């Protein structure tokens, strides 16, 4: 059996980046499994209020390449000064190729076409990148440094295949083995889909537990070749304590 991991970013020739006109504060429908959570201490109406606020801390990232192909991801605001964190695999094409075009779509419909790279790490196992947008976000996520209990309910906001601001729900399973670079992953049941990379995964209090990063799966041998084993899918995110350590290393001159 072979083990693979795949960054959660989708490239499509068919999808165009939709204009964000008409976006409002109305949250998307609640995840189906939200209402089935046992022992929940948060009401549906309170969760809707929480979700409407959290939406303003999320940004849709769209990249357009020279050949017309497009890629989508998600960014998470971490400060009132416009610092946005995402995955390195989402923003690396923009950093490395000046001909790649970018759009950052905010929840209120604002579309930005540029950013300043603050800190992006090529070190294996980190997969984080911070840019600064020329905006003052309506909301940014506080970090939950202490690891929540296993099976804590979690929620993820992202942009599946370029669509606007969807939400998924699941639970925290367990931490993975520590990475050499210190960016430990948490295994989750949130069914992360293409376009959600870099999105915030948060708890009932609205605190950031981790950043969506990747899925992993095994290959099984079929005849003389290998095929993905759909029963082996596992989803992972980068824990908030690793995010905190990462942004603490940003030079003070880049935080203003």
Secondary structure, 3 states (H helix, E strand, C coil): CEEEEEECCEEECCCCCCCCCCCCCCCCCCCHHHCCCCCCCCCHHHHHHHHHHHHHHEEEEEEECCCCCEEEEEEEECCCCCEEEECHHHHHHHHHCCCCEEEEECCCCCEECCCEEEEECCCCCCCCEEEECCCCCCCCCCECCCCCCCCCEEEEEECHHHCCCEEEEEEEEEECCCCCCCCCEEEECCCCCCCCCCCEEECCCCCEEEEEEEEEEEEEEECCEEEECHHHCEEEEEEHHHHHHHHHCCCHHHCC
